[in-house]
Amino acid sequence: MGRLQSIVPQMVGGPDYNMSLLLRTLTPITIVPRPDKYYVFIYKAKTPNIQYDQHPFISCLNTYKWGFTGFNFHWNEPRKYTWKEVLSNLYEVTEDEVETVKGLPIAKFKST
């Protein structure tokens, strides 16, 4: 668990509070994710009349000119993310942190 150990007991608030704790602990990378790496970030979907996860935790599948695809652990399925709708940097989660982050109450489902 390493660097996340100290924040896990503090994850008692809502998804916004919990996500802010997590992002303050992780190191932001550039906006372009690498396939087969894990990330959390803040997102706002543009497609009308859909549900989306504003705090995705993903495994990047591929990158494209328009954005990237990732397996979203909160949805348990692949999702598409466009560059313009990514509202934060991407924060990399190491392989040894994946199981811990899967259990954190950070998911925030919204509708457009």
MARKOLMI-262914 format. One record per residue: x negated, z negated, y negated of N, C-alpha, C, CB in turn; residue number from 1. Coordinates in pm, 1 decimal, decimal comma, always signed. Atoms other than C-alpha are relative to their C-alpha. Last residue first. Glycine has a CB too. Layout:
N
{n_east = X n_up = Z n_north = Y ca_east = X ca_up = Z ca_north = Y c_east = X c_up = Z c_north = Y cb_east = X cb_up = Z cb_north = Y n = NUM}
...
This chain:
112
{n_east = +14,6 n_up = -77,9 n_north = +123,3 ca_east = +2523,0 ca_up = +1841,9 ca_north = -1474,5 c_east = +137,0 c_up = +41,9 c_north = -50,5 cb_east = -89,6 cb_up = +124,4 cb_north = +23,1 n = 112}
{n_east = -70,1 n_up = -127,3 n_north = -3,8 ca_east = +2563,0 ca_up = +1558,5 ca_north = -1227,7 c_east = -20,6 c_up = +71,9 c_north = -131,5 cb_east = +150,2 cb_up = -19,8 cb_north = +28,5 n = 111}
{n_east = -81,7 n_up = -32,3 n_north = +116,3 ca_east = +2325,5 ca_up = +1267,9 ca_north = -1171,1 c_east = +71,4 c_up = +132,4 c_north = +24,7 cb_east = -86,5 cb_up = +6,9 cb_north = -129,1 n = 110}
{n_east = -80,5 n_up = -118,8 n_north = -17,5 ca_east = +2152,0 ca_up = +1094,3 ca_north = -882,6 c_east = +92,2 c_up = +19,3 c_north = -118,9 cb_east = +80,1 cb_up = -8,1 cb_north = +128,9 n = 109}
{n_east = -103,2 n_up = +1,9 n_north = +104,9 ca_east = +1880,9 ca_up = +847,7 ca_north = -973,4 c_east = +75,6 c_up = +131,4 c_north = +7,9 cb_east = -62,4 cb_up = -21,1 cb_north = -143,8 n = 108}
{n_east = -88,3 n_up = -117,9 n_north = +4,4 ca_east = +1649,8 ca_up = +760,4 ca_north = -685,4 c_east = +106,2 c_up = -17,9 c_north = -108,9 cb_east = +68,1 cb_up = +23,4 cb_north = +138,5 n = 107}
{n_east = +23,5 n_up = -78,6 n_north = +121,4 ca_east = +1396,9 ca_up = +486,9 ca_north = -773,9 c_east = +95,1 c_up = +119,3 c_north = -12,8 cb_east = -143,3 cb_up = +49,3 cb_north = -2,1 n = 106}
{n_east = -130,3 n_up = -37,8 n_north = +57,1 ca_east = +1483,0 ca_up = +209,1 ca_north = -527,6 c_east = -15,9 c_up = +72,8 c_north = -133,0 cb_east = +87,8 cb_up = -124,3 cb_north = -19,2 n = 105}
{n_east = -22,7 n_up = +51,8 n_north = +134,9 ca_east = +1144,6 ca_up = +209,6 ca_north = -346,7 c_east = +134,8 c_up = +47,5 c_north = -55,1 cb_east = -114,1 cb_up = +43,6 cb_north = -93,9 n = 104}
{n_east = -85,3 n_up = +117,6 n_north = +1,8 ca_east = +1150,6 ca_up = +261,9 ca_north = +30,8 c_east = +29,7 c_up = -56,2 c_north = -137,4 cb_east = -61,3 cb_up = -104,5 cb_north = +80,7 n = 103}
{n_east = -129,6 n_up = -34,3 n_north = -60,7 ca_east = +1018,7 ca_up = +617,7 ca_north = +32,7 c_east = +97,3 c_up = -116,8 c_north = -8,1 cb_east = -18,6 cb_up = +42,0 cb_north = +146,6 n = 102}
{n_east = -80,4 n_up = -65,1 n_north = +103,9 ca_east = +747,8 ca_up = +500,8 ca_north = -209,0 c_east = +136,3 c_up = +42,1 c_north = +55,0 cb_east = -74,3 cb_up = +122,5 cb_north = -56,7 n = 101}
{n_east = -38,2 n_up = +99,2 n_north = +101,4 ca_east = +613,0 ca_up = +255,3 ca_north = +50,5 c_east = +92,0 c_up = +62,8 c_north = -103,9 cb_east = -125,2 cb_up = -59,1 cb_north = -68,6 n = 100}
{n_east = -103,8 n_up = +85,4 n_north = -58,8 ca_east = +618,4 ca_up = +514,7 ca_north = +329,9 c_east = +47,3 c_up = -106,8 c_north = -98,7 cb_east = -52,4 cb_up = -66,7 cb_north = +127,7 n = 99}
{n_east = -126,1 n_up = -71,4 n_north = -20,5 ca_east = +432,1 ca_up = +766,5 ca_north = +113,8 c_east = +109,8 c_up = -91,5 c_north = +53,4 cb_east = -20,7 cb_up = +116,2 cb_north = +95,6 n = 98}
{n_east = -105,7 n_up = +61,8 n_north = +81,3 ca_east = +159,6 ca_up = +530,1 ca_north = -12,0 c_east = +139,0 c_up = +57,9 c_north = +27,4 cb_east = -32,6 cb_up = +16,5 cb_north = -146,7 n = 97}
{n_east = -20,4 n_up = +137,4 n_north = -45,5 ca_east = -102,4 ca_up = +607,1 ca_north = +257,9 c_east = +106,7 c_up = -74,7 c_north = -80,3 cb_east = -130,2 cb_up = -75,6 cb_north = -7,3 n = 96}
{n_east = -62,2 n_up = +3,1 n_north = -133,0 ca_east = -57,2 ca_up = +978,3 ca_north = +193,6 c_east = +24,9 c_up = -141,9 c_north = +48,7 cb_east = -87,3 cb_up = +73,4 cb_north = +100,2 n = 95}
{n_east = +92,9 n_up = -25,8 n_north = -110,5 ca_east = -132,6 ca_up = +934,5 ca_north = -175,8 c_east = +72,6 c_up = -11,6 c_north = +133,5 cb_east = -119,6 cb_up = -98,0 cb_north = -4,9 n = 94}
{n_east = -11,7 n_up = +112,1 n_north = -92,8 ca_east = +140,0 ca_up = +968,2 ca_north = -439,1 c_east = -91,8 c_up = +32,4 c_north = +117,1 cb_east = +150,4 cb_up = -23,5 cb_north = +47,3 n = 93}
{n_east = +29,0 n_up = -16,8 n_north = -142,1 ca_east = +57,4 ca_up = +1204,8 ca_north = -724,1 c_east = +10,5 c_up = -132,6 c_north = +74,8 cb_east = -139,3 cb_up = +60,0 cb_north = +18,9 n = 92}
{n_east = +84,3 n_up = +112,2 n_north = -39,6 ca_east = +233,5 ca_up = +1168,8 ca_north = -1056,1 c_east = -21,6 c_up = +9,0 c_north = +150,1 cb_east = +64,0 cb_up = -137,5 cb_north = -40,1 n = 91}
{n_east = -18,6 n_up = +32,2 n_north = -140,2 ca_east = +376,0 ca_up = +1485,1 ca_north = -1209,5 c_east = -100,9 c_up = -106,9 c_north = +35,9 cb_east = -15,3 cb_up = +125,8 cb_north = +90,8 n = 90}
{n_east = +106,8 n_up = -46,8 n_north = -87,3 ca_east = +386,9 ca_up = +1482,9 ca_north = -1587,1 c_east = +42,4 c_up = -24,7 c_north = +144,1 cb_east = -135,5 cb_up = -71,4 cb_north = -32,2 n = 89}
{n_east = +118,7 n_up = +85,2 n_north = +3,6 ca_east = +725,3 ca_up = +1423,7 ca_north = -1738,5 c_east = -114,3 c_up = +72,4 c_north = +69,4 cb_east = +27,4 cb_up = -137,8 cb_north = +67,3 n = 88}
{n_east = +7,3 n_up = +74,1 n_north = +125,7 ca_east = +1044,0 ca_up = +1611,4 ca_north = -1829,2 c_east = -122,6 c_up = -90,1 c_north = -12,2 cb_east = +122,9 cb_up = -82,8 cb_north = -15,7 n = 87}
{n_east = +83,8 n_up = +116,0 n_north = -35,6 ca_east = +1031,4 ca_up = +1883,3 ca_north = -1561,0 c_east = -28,9 c_up = -74,6 c_north = -130,8 cb_east = -135,9 cb_up = +44,3 cb_north = +74,0 n = 86}
{n_east = -85,1 n_up = +117,9 n_north = -19,9 ca_east = +1321,5 ca_up = +2106,9 ca_north = -1668,9 c_east = -77,3 c_up = -123,3 c_north = +47,7 cb_east = +108,4 cb_up = +32,4 cb_north = +99,8 n = 85}
{n_east = -56,7 n_up = +45,1 n_north = +127,1 ca_east = +1103,8 ca_up = +2380,4 ca_north = -1821,2 c_east = +80,0 c_up = -129,7 c_north = +13,8 cb_east = +88,7 cb_up = +108,3 cb_north = -58,0 n = 84}
{n_east = +99,0 n_up = +62,7 n_north = +88,5 ca_east = +893,3 ca_up = +2416,4 ca_north = -1507,3 c_east = +63,8 c_up = -63,5 c_north = -122,5 cb_east = -102,7 cb_up = +102,2 cb_north = -43,9 n = 83}
{n_east = +52,5 n_up = -95,1 n_north = +97,6 ca_east = +1185,3 ca_up = +2483,9 ca_north = -1271,9 c_east = -87,9 c_up = -73,5 c_north = -101,0 cb_east = +115,4 cb_up = +74,6 cb_north = -72,0 n = 82}
{n_east = +24,5 n_up = +64,8 n_north = +129,2 ca_east = +1236,1 ca_up = +2263,4 ca_north = -964,9 c_east = -62,2 c_up = +103,0 c_north = -94,5 cb_east = -93,6 cb_up = -125,8 cb_north = +15,9 n = 81}
{n_east = +76,0 n_up = -81,9 n_north = +94,8 ca_east = +1388,6 ca_up = +2393,2 ca_north = -638,7 c_east = -10,0 c_up = -73,9 c_north = -132,9 cb_east = +66,4 cb_up = +139,9 cb_north = -19,6 n = 80}
{n_east = -67,6 n_up = -26,7 n_north = +127,1 ca_east = +1498,2 ca_up = +2157,4 ca_north = -358,6 c_east = -92,9 c_up = +85,0 c_north = -87,0 cb_east = +39,3 cb_up = -133,8 cb_north = -73,1 n = 79}
{n_east = +76,2 n_up = -69,4 n_north = +104,5 ca_east = +1409,2 ca_up = +2111,4 ca_north = +8,6 c_east = +85,8 c_up = +24,4 c_north = -124,3 cb_east = -54,3 cb_up = +133,7 cb_north = +53,4 n = 78}
{n_east = -6,8 n_up = -145,9 n_north = -9,6 ca_east = +1606,6 ca_up = +1850,9 ca_north = +207,2 c_east = -86,4 c_up = +62,7 c_north = -109,5 cb_east = +147,3 cb_up = +49,5 cb_north = -11,3 n = 77}
{n_east = +37,3 n_up = -35,7 n_north = -137,4 ca_east = +1622,3 ca_up = +1476,2 ca_north = +276,6 c_east = +15,5 c_up = +149,8 c_north = +24,2 cb_east = +85,4 cb_up = -78,4 cb_north = +100,9 n = 76}
{n_east = -104,3 n_up = -89,3 n_north = -49,6 ca_east = +1805,4 ca_up = +1425,0 ca_north = -54,2 c_east = -21,6 c_up = +32,9 c_north = +147,7 cb_east = +3,6 cb_up = +128,8 cb_north = -82,8 n = 75}
{n_east = -127,9 n_up = +64,9 n_north = +30,6 ca_east = +1595,4 ca_up = +1120,4 ca_north = -152,6 c_east = +117,8 c_up = +82,6 c_north = +51,9 cb_east = +13,9 cb_up = -21,9 cb_north = -151,6 n = 74}
{n_east = -25,6 n_up = +106,0 n_north = -97,3 ca_east = +1288,2 ca_up = +1257,6 ca_north = +29,5 c_east = +130,9 c_up = -73,7 c_north = -27,0 cb_east = -114,7 cb_up = -98,5 cb_north = +0,1 n = 73}
{n_east = -38,8 n_up = +122,1 n_north = +70,2 ca_east = +1296,1 ca_up = +1578,8 ca_north = -175,0 c_east = +39,2 c_up = -105,1 c_north = +103,2 cb_east = +117,2 cb_up = +26,9 cb_north = -99,9 n = 72}
{n_east = -89,5 n_up = +73,7 n_north = -87,5 ca_east = +1103,4 ca_up = +1852,9 ca_north = +6,2 c_east = +28,0 c_up = -133,0 c_north = -67,9 cb_east = -61,4 cb_up = -19,7 cb_north = +143,6 n = 71}
{n_east = +49,4 n_up = +123,0 n_north = -59,3 ca_east = +958,2 ca_up = +2050,3 ca_north = -279,4 c_east = +102,7 c_up = -59,7 c_north = +93,4 cb_east = -37,3 cb_up = -100,0 cb_north = -107,6 n = 70}
{n_east = -93,5 n_up = +56,8 n_north = -95,7 ca_east = +986,3 ca_up = +2391,6 ca_north = -433,0 c_east = -63,9 c_up = -124,0 c_north = +59,3 cb_east = +38,1 cb_up = +102,7 cb_north = +110,9 n = 69}
{n_east = +50,3 n_up = +34,5 n_north = -132,3 ca_east = +804,5 ca_up = +2496,2 ca_north = -747,0 c_east = +113,2 c_up = -48,8 c_north = +88,8 cb_east = -109,5 cb_up = -106,6 cb_north = -9,9 n = 68}
{n_east = +0,8 n_up = +143,3 n_north = -29,7 ca_east = +850,2 ca_up = +2647,2 ca_north = -1090,6 c_east = -58,7 c_up = -27,4 c_north = +136,6 cb_east = +140,6 cb_up = -56,9 cb_north = -8,0 n = 67}
{n_east = -117,6 n_up = +67,4 n_north = +55,9 ca_east = +932,4 ca_up = +2990,0 ca_north = -1236,5 c_east = -1,0 c_up = -150,9 c_north = +21,6 cb_east = +125,1 cb_up = +57,7 cb_north = +60,4 n = 66}
{n_east = +1,7 n_up = -14,8 n_north = +146,2 ca_east = +587,1 ca_up = +3145,2 ca_north = -1181,3 c_east = +113,2 c_up = -79,6 c_north = -64,2 cb_east = +11,2 cb_up = +148,6 cb_north = -39,4 n = 65}
{n_east = -38,2 n_up = -134,8 n_north = +41,1 ca_east = +584,5 ca_up = +3001,4 ca_north = -828,7 c_east = -12,9 c_up = +9,0 c_north = -151,7 cb_east = +145,6 cb_up = +34,9 cb_north = +46,5 n = 64}
{n_east = -14,4 n_up = -17,6 n_north = +144,1 ca_east = +451,9 ca_up = +2694,7 ca_north = -646,9 c_east = +24,5 c_up = +147,8 c_north = -29,7 cb_east = -125,9 cb_up = -51,8 cb_north = -75,7 n = 63}
{n_east = +62,1 n_up = -119,2 n_north = +55,9 ca_east = +504,7 ca_up = +2600,3 ca_north = -283,4 c_east = +18,7 c_up = +2,7 c_north = -150,7 cb_east = +58,4 cb_up = +126,9 cb_north = +63,7 n = 62}
{n_east = +2,3 n_up = -106,1 n_north = -100,5 ca_east = +609,7 ca_up = +2317,5 ca_north = -52,1 c_east = -72,9 c_up = +122,9 c_north = -51,0 cb_east = +141,7 cb_up = +37,1 cb_north = +41,4 n = 61}
{n_east = -1,2 n_up = -135,4 n_north = +55,2 ca_east = +536,4 ca_up = +2011,1 ca_north = -264,6 c_east = -12,0 c_up = +101,8 c_north = +113,8 cb_east = -115,4 cb_up = +18,8 cb_north = -103,0 n = 60}
{n_east = +119,8 n_up = -60,5 n_north = -56,7 ca_east = +628,6 ca_up = +1685,6 ca_north = -86,9 c_east = +5,8 c_up = +145,1 c_north = -45,3 cb_east = -7,3 cb_up = -14,4 cb_north = +160,1 n = 59}
{n_east = +7,6 n_up = -123,4 n_north = -78,5 ca_east = +878,5 ca_up = +1523,1 ca_north = -313,3 c_east = -134,6 c_up = +17,6 c_north = +69,6 cb_east = +26,4 cb_up = +119,1 cb_north = -89,1 n = 58}
{n_east = +121,7 n_up = +28,5 n_north = -75,4 ca_east = +998,5 ca_up = +1202,3 ca_north = -474,8 c_east = -9,9 c_up = +113,7 c_north = +100,1 cb_east = +2,9 cb_up = -144,4 cb_north = +71,1 n = 57}
{n_east = +33,9 n_up = -50,0 n_north = -132,7 ca_east = +1252,8 ca_up = +1309,2 ca_north = -735,2 c_east = -130,7 c_up = -57,7 c_north = +55,0 cb_east = -9,2 cb_up = +149,7 cb_north = -3,9 n = 56}
{n_east = +129,5 n_up = +60,3 n_north = -34,2 ca_east = +1362,2 ca_up = +1083,1 ca_north = -1020,7 c_east = -45,3 c_up = +47,9 c_north = +138,0 cb_east = +8,9 cb_up = -155,2 cb_north = -3,2 n = 55}
{n_east = +80,8 n_up = +1,9 n_north = +121,9 ca_east = +1648,9 ca_up = +1274,9 ca_north = -1189,1 c_east = -139,7 c_up = -57,4 c_north = +24,2 cb_east = +70,6 cb_up = -80,6 cb_north = -107,9 n = 54}
{n_east = +74,2 n_up = +125,9 n_north = +0,6 ca_east = +1794,4 ca_up = +1363,7 ca_north = -850,1 c_east = -90,7 c_up = +1,2 c_north = -122,7 cb_east = -83,1 cb_up = -19,3 cb_north = +132,9 n = 53}
{n_east = +145,3 n_up = -6,6 n_north = -12,1 ca_east = +2052,2 ca_up = +1638,6 ca_north = -881,5 c_east = -58,0 c_up = -140,0 c_north = -5,8 cb_east = -60,8 cb_up = +88,6 cb_north = -110,8 n = 52}
{n_east = +59,6 n_up = +133,0 n_north = -3,2 ca_east = +2423,8 ca_up = +1699,3 ca_north = -844,9 c_east = -149,5 c_up = +18,6 c_north = +16,7 cb_east = +60,4 cb_up = -88,7 cb_north = +115,0 n = 51}
{n_east = +70,0 n_up = +41,2 n_north = -121,8 ca_east = +2550,9 ca_up = +2038,1 ca_north = -950,4 c_east = -38,8 c_up = -146,9 c_north = -10,8 cb_east = -125,7 cb_up = +88,0 cb_north = +24,4 n = 50}
{n_east = -86,1 n_up = +50,2 n_north = -107,4 ca_east = +2810,5 ca_up = +2168,5 ca_north = -1194,4 c_east = -72,7 c_up = -28,5 c_north = +131,6 cb_east = +109,0 cb_up = +98,5 cb_north = +25,4 n = 49}
{n_east = -125,6 n_up = +70,8 n_north = +24,2 ca_east = +2586,1 ca_up = +2373,0 ca_north = -1422,6 c_east = +69,2 c_up = -43,8 c_north = +130,1 cb_east = +93,8 cb_up = +88,5 cb_north = -80,6 n = 48}
{n_east = -109,8 n_up = -70,0 n_north = -66,1 ca_east = +2226,4 ca_up = +2454,2 ca_north = -1328,5 c_east = +130,2 c_up = -77,4 c_north = -21,0 cb_east = -29,3 cb_up = +17,9 cb_north = +151,5 n = 47}
{n_east = -71,5 n_up = -82,8 n_north = +96,8 ca_east = +1991,8 ca_up = +2300,5 ca_north = -1586,8 c_east = +120,3 c_up = +70,9 c_north = +61,3 cb_east = -93,9 cb_up = +102,1 cb_north = -59,5 n = 46}
{n_east = -44,8 n_up = -131,1 n_north = -47,2 ca_east = +1852,2 ca_up = +2010,3 ca_north = -1387,5 c_east = +76,9 c_up = +75,1 c_north = -107,6 cb_east = +86,7 cb_up = -15,3 cb_north = +124,1 n = 45}
{n_east = -138,0 n_up = -18,7 n_north = +46,2 ca_east = +1675,6 ca_up = +1725,6 ca_north = -1565,9 c_east = +42,6 c_up = +142,1 c_north = +35,7 cb_east = +13,2 cb_up = -25,8 cb_north = -155,2 n = 44}
{n_east = -52,9 n_up = -136,2 n_north = +0,3 ca_east = +1358,8 ca_up = +1596,5 ca_north = -1397,6 c_east = +142,7 c_up = +1,5 c_north = -54,0 cb_east = -4,2 cb_up = +60,3 cb_north = +141,7 n = 43}
{n_east = -133,4 n_up = +7,0 n_north = +58,8 ca_east = +1134,1 ca_up = +1291,9 ca_north = -1409,2 c_east = +47,4 c_up = +142,8 c_north = -24,4 cb_east = +0,3 cb_up = -83,9 cb_north = -133,1 n = 42}
{n_east = -8,1 n_up = -47,8 n_north = +137,7 ca_east = +836,8 ca_up = +1286,6 ca_north = -1174,4 c_east = +142,7 c_up = -17,0 c_north = -48,7 cb_east = -45,3 cb_up = +148,7 cb_north = -11,4 n = 41}
{n_east = -121,6 n_up = +48,5 n_north = +65,3 ca_east = +717,5 ca_up = +1169,2 ca_north = -832,9 c_east = -6,0 c_up = +49,5 c_north = -144,3 cb_east = +12,7 cb_up = -158,7 cb_north = +7,5 n = 40}
{n_east = -12,7 n_up = +26,0 n_north = +142,8 ca_east = +465,3 ca_up = +1361,3 ca_north = -624,4 c_east = +132,5 c_up = -69,1 c_north = -33,2 cb_east = -12,0 cb_up = +130,4 cb_north = -78,1 n = 39}
{n_east = -121,0 n_up = +76,1 n_north = +30,7 ca_east = +329,7 ca_up = +1416,6 ca_north = -272,9 c_east = +2,1 c_up = -37,4 c_north = -147,7 cb_east = +8,7 cb_up = -126,7 cb_north = +87,6 n = 38}
{n_east = +27,7 n_up = +126,0 n_north = +69,0 ca_east = +76,9 ca_up = +1685,8 ca_north = -175,1 c_east = +133,1 c_up = -62,6 c_north = -40,0 cb_east = -92,0 cb_up = +22,3 cb_north = -125,4 n = 37}
{n_east = +36,3 n_up = +103,9 n_north = -97,0 ca_east = +125,7 ca_up = +1958,8 ca_north = +88,1 c_east = -46,4 c_up = -130,0 c_north = -64,4 cb_east = -107,9 cb_up = +51,0 cb_north = +90,7 n = 36}
{n_east = -73,1 n_up = +9,1 n_north = -126,3 ca_east = +133,8 ca_up = +2231,8 ca_north = -177,5 c_east = -60,1 c_up = -105,4 c_north = +92,8 cb_east = +1,4 cb_up = +135,7 cb_north = +69,7 n = 35}
{n_east = +66,3 n_up = -73,3 n_north = -108,1 ca_east = -37,9 ca_up = +2146,1 ca_north = -505,0 c_east = +81,8 c_up = -14,4 c_north = +127,6 cb_east = -145,4 cb_up = -51,5 cb_north = +21,8 n = 34}
{n_east = +25,6 n_up = +71,6 n_north = -124,5 ca_east = +159,8 ca_up = +2047,6 ca_north = -814,7 c_east = -72,1 c_up = +88,4 c_north = +101,7 cb_east = +131,1 cb_up = -51,2 cb_north = +59,1 n = 33}
{n_east = -7,0 n_up = -88,0 n_north = -117,1 ca_east = +120,4 ca_up = +2213,1 ca_north = -1154,5 c_east = -33,8 c_up = -78,0 c_north = +127,2 cb_east = -96,1 cb_up = +120,4 cb_north = -16,5 n = 32}
{n_east = -138,2 n_up = -34,6 n_north = -31,1 ca_east = +209,4 ca_up = +1984,5 ca_north = -1448,0 c_east = +11,7 c_up = +84,9 c_north = +126,1 cb_east = +62,0 cb_up = +73,3 cb_north = -116,6 n = 31}
{n_east = -52,6 n_up = -110,6 n_north = +79,4 ca_east = -133,7 ca_up = +1825,5 ca_north = -1461,7 c_east = +139,6 c_up = +34,6 c_north = +49,3 cb_east = -93,4 cb_up = +123,7 cb_north = +7,5 n = 30}
{n_east = +86,5 n_up = -115,7 n_north = -17,0 ca_east = -183,6 ca_up = +1487,5 ca_north = -1302,7 c_east = +51,0 c_up = +108,7 c_north = -92,3 cb_east = -3,7 cb_up = +48,6 cb_north = +148,7 n = 29}
{n_east = -58,9 n_up = -132,7 n_north = +15,1 ca_east = -40,5 ca_up = +1150,9 ca_north = -1401,4 c_east = -103,6 c_up = +109,1 c_north = +25,7 cb_east = +60,1 cb_up = +16,0 cb_north = -139,9 n = 28}
{n_east = +75,7 n_up = -78,8 n_north = +96,5 ca_east = -199,2 ca_up = +839,4 ca_north = -1249,5 c_east = +63,9 c_up = +137,4 c_north = -13,6 cb_east = -148,7 cb_up = +12,4 cb_north = +42,5 n = 27}
{n_east = +62,5 n_up = -122,3 n_north = -50,3 ca_east = +33,6 ca_up = +592,6 ca_north = -1077,7 c_east = -73,3 c_up = +72,9 c_north = -111,6 cb_east = +105,2 cb_up = +92,3 cb_north = +63,2 n = 26}
{n_east = +99,9 n_up = +35,7 n_north = -100,5 ca_east = +103,9 ca_up = +233,9 ca_north = -1186,7 c_east = -76,1 c_up = +122,0 c_north = +50,4 cb_east = +66,3 cb_up = -70,9 cb_north = +116,8 n = 25}
{n_east = +108,7 n_up = +71,5 n_north = +68,6 ca_east = +287,1 ca_up = +312,7 ca_north = -1511,7 c_east = -113,6 c_up = -33,3 c_north = +95,8 cb_east = +53,0 cb_up = -128,7 cb_north = -64,5 n = 24}
{n_east = +78,3 n_up = -96,9 n_north = +77,2 ca_east = +490,0 ca_up = +574,4 ca_north = -1322,3 c_east = -114,5 c_up = -66,3 c_north = -76,0 cb_east = +90,1 cb_up = +74,1 cb_north = -97,7 n = 23}
{n_east = +77,6 n_up = -86,4 n_north = -88,9 ca_east = +601,8 ca_up = +317,3 ca_north = -1063,7 c_east = -89,0 c_up = +95,5 c_north = -79,3 cb_east = +93,4 cb_up = +79,4 cb_north = +91,8 n = 22}
{n_east = +104,9 n_up = +80,7 n_north = -63,6 ca_east = +709,6 ca_up = +57,4 ca_north = -1317,1 c_east = -91,3 c_up = +86,8 c_north = +86,2 cb_east = +62,4 cb_up = -111,7 cb_north = +85,4 n = 21}
{n_east = +100,2 n_up = +24,0 n_north = +105,0 ca_east = +895,8 ca_up = +324,3 ca_north = -1517,2 c_east = -113,5 c_up = -87,7 c_north = +53,4 cb_east = +65,5 cb_up = -66,9 cb_north = -123,8 n = 20}
{n_east = +81,4 n_up = -121,1 n_north = +14,6 ca_east = +1070,7 ca_up = +437,6 ca_north = -1197,4 c_east = -107,1 c_up = -21,9 c_north = -106,1 cb_east = +88,5 cb_up = +121,9 cb_north = -37,0 n = 19}
{n_east = +87,9 n_up = -11,4 n_north = -115,9 ca_east = +1189,7 ca_up = +82,9 ca_north = -1125,2 c_east = -91,9 c_up = +121,3 c_north = -10,3 cb_east = +82,3 cb_up = +8,1 cb_north = +127,5 n = 18}
{n_east = +100,4 n_up = +106,3 n_north = +6,8 ca_east = +1328,8 ca_up = +37,3 ca_north = -1475,8 c_east = -100,9 c_up = +14,4 c_north = +113,8 cb_east = +67,3 cb_up = -138,7 cb_north = +5,5 n = 17}
{n_east = +85,1 n_up = -30,2 n_north = +115,9 ca_east = +1508,1 ca_up = +373,2 ca_north = -1468,0 c_east = -113,2 c_up = -102,4 c_north = -12,6 cb_east = +84,3 cb_up = +2,3 cb_north = -129,7 n = 16}
{n_east = +95,3 n_up = -107,6 n_north = -26,6 ca_east = +1634,7 ca_up = +320,5 ca_north = -1110,0 c_east = -91,0 c_up = +33,6 c_north = -118,8 cb_east = +74,9 cb_up = +123,1 cb_north = +41,0 n = 15}
{n_east = -62,7 n_up = -128,1 n_north = -31,6 ca_east = +1792,0 ca_up = -17,4 ca_north = -1187,5 c_east = -104,9 c_up = +108,1 c_north = +18,4 cb_east = +98,4 cb_up = +40,5 cb_north = -109,9 n = 14}
{n_east = -88,7 n_up = -54,1 n_north = +102,7 ca_east = +1606,5 ca_up = -345,3 ca_north = -1172,8 c_east = +67,5 c_up = +126,8 c_north = +48,0 cb_east = -77,0 cb_up = +27,4 cb_north = -128,4 n = 13}
{n_east = -129,9 n_up = +66,1 n_north = -10,2 ca_east = +1461,8 ca_up = -545,4 ca_north = -883,8 c_east = +99,4 c_up = +51,9 c_north = -104,5 cb_east = -17,2 cb_up = -150,5 cb_north = -15,3 n = 12}
{n_east = -100,1 n_up = -107,4 n_north = -4,9 ca_east = +1145,9 ca_up = -346,8 ca_north = -816,4 c_east = +139,8 c_up = -58,0 c_north = +21,4 cb_east = -33,8 cb_up = +100,9 cb_north = +112,4 n = 11}
{n_east = -62,2 n_up = -10,8 n_north = +132,2 ca_east = +914,1 ca_up = -632,2 ca_north = -923,6 c_east = +112,8 c_up = +103,5 c_north = -4,5 cb_east = -105,1 cb_up = +35,5 cb_north = -103,0 n = 10}
{n_east = -90,8 n_up = +114,1 n_north = +22,7 ca_east = +828,6 ca_up = -729,2 ca_north = -563,1 c_east = +73,9 c_up = +5,9 c_north = -134,4 cb_east = -78,4 cb_up = -129,4 cb_north = +7,6 n = 9}
{n_east = -112,5 n_up = +0,0 n_north = -93,9 ca_east = +698,7 ca_up = -371,6 ca_north = -504,5 c_east = +92,0 c_up = -120,8 c_north = -21,2 cb_east = -51,9 cb_up = +1,0 cb_north = +143,9 n = 8}
{n_east = -127,2 n_up = -34,6 n_north = +65,0 ca_east = +488,2 ca_up = -370,7 ca_north = -823,1 c_east = +119,5 c_up = -6,7 c_north = +94,1 cb_east = -8,8 cb_up = +138,4 cb_north = -58,7 n = 7}
{n_east = -42,9 n_up = +95,2 n_north = +102,3 ca_east = +182,5 ca_up = -566,6 ca_north = -701,9 c_east = +135,7 c_up = +33,7 c_north = -61,0 cb_east = -103,0 cb_up = -6,7 cb_north = -109,0 n = 6}
{n_east = -31,6 n_up = +132,2 n_north = -53,1 ca_east = +140,0 ca_up = -376,6 ca_north = -376,4 c_east = +56,1 c_up = -95,1 c_north = -105,6 cb_east = -123,2 cb_up = -60,6 cb_north = +61,7 n = 5}
{n_east = -143,6 n_up = +24,8 n_north = +14,6 ca_east = +158,1 ca_up = -32,1 ca_north = -533,4 c_east = +40,3 c_up = -141,5 c_north = +40,0 cb_east = +77,7 cb_up = +99,2 cb_north = +82,6 n = 4}
{n_east = -35,7 n_up = +16,2 n_north = +141,1 ca_east = -217,8 ca_up = -0,9 ca_north = -594,9 c_east = +147,9 c_up = -28,5 c_north = -22,9 cb_east = -38,4 cb_up = +122,9 cb_north = -75,8 n = 3}
{n_east = +97,9 n_up = -6,2 n_north = +107,5 ca_east = -300,5 ca_up = -58,1 ca_north = -230,5 c_east = +53,7 c_up = -27,8 c_north = -138,3 cb_east = -62,2 cb_up = +130,9 cb_north = -0,2 n = 2}
{n_east = -83,4 n_up = +0,0 n_north = +119,6 ca_east = +0,0 ca_up = +0,0 ca_north = +0,0 c_east = -87,1 c_up = +0,0 c_north = -124,9 cb_east = +94,5 cb_up = -121,5 cb_north = -0,4 n = 1}
